[in-house]
Amino acid sequence: MRKLHRAATVIAALAIVGLAAPTAPAAAAEPVNQHCVAQANVDNPQAVCFDTFTKALQFASGGVLYELPKGSSVSARVDALNAGFGVNVVRTVISIEYTGSNYTGSDLIWTGTSGNCSTPTGNVDYFASSMPAGWDNVISSFKTYANCWDKHHENTNFGGASVGYEPSRSYIGGAMDNRTSSHRWS
């Protein structure tokens, strides 16, 4: 009887301890990717953000989004968009910056109003002397469009270390990963 009473006491104690034991913390929520648009060649560029890339591209296009078949690549959509403006340029997508390597994570679509970049990289066609709020020191990869090559600078106003002018890169490289604070496009 004593053994039975001890067993019942131990089981009860374990049950109470089990109920009082702290629970494991809930898993952290997955980060939500943002899809933002900013205009180059303006003082203090501001980002306008959306919950989908399609909405961001619609905004970046000035409302002229080219509908391509489902599954069309981002590059195909941007190229179709830029080609559709012809001589009546509204906005041109010049690059898309990503917070993750291999074009992943949140994205920032840079637009300009002067059409395609010229061929030589000795001149500056577009610039951003600072990054929009929330986009300083977060760039890990980028794609360029409209004949533009991108140069990333470590500090605002094109100071510090830099990398470029370059076309698209799936990884910006260790020297500039998460260190972009200004841009030039040529």
Salt bridges, closest charged atoms under 4 A:
ASP51 OD1 - LYS55 NZ 3.02
GLU97 OE1 - HIS152 NE2 2.78
GLU97 OE1 - HIS183 NE2 4.00
ASP107 OD2 - HIS35 ND1 2.73
ASP150 OD2 - HIS152 NE2 3.40
ASP150 OD1 - HIS183 ND1 2.86
GLU154 OE2 - ARG179 NH2 2.12
GLU166 OE2 - ARG169 NH1 2.95
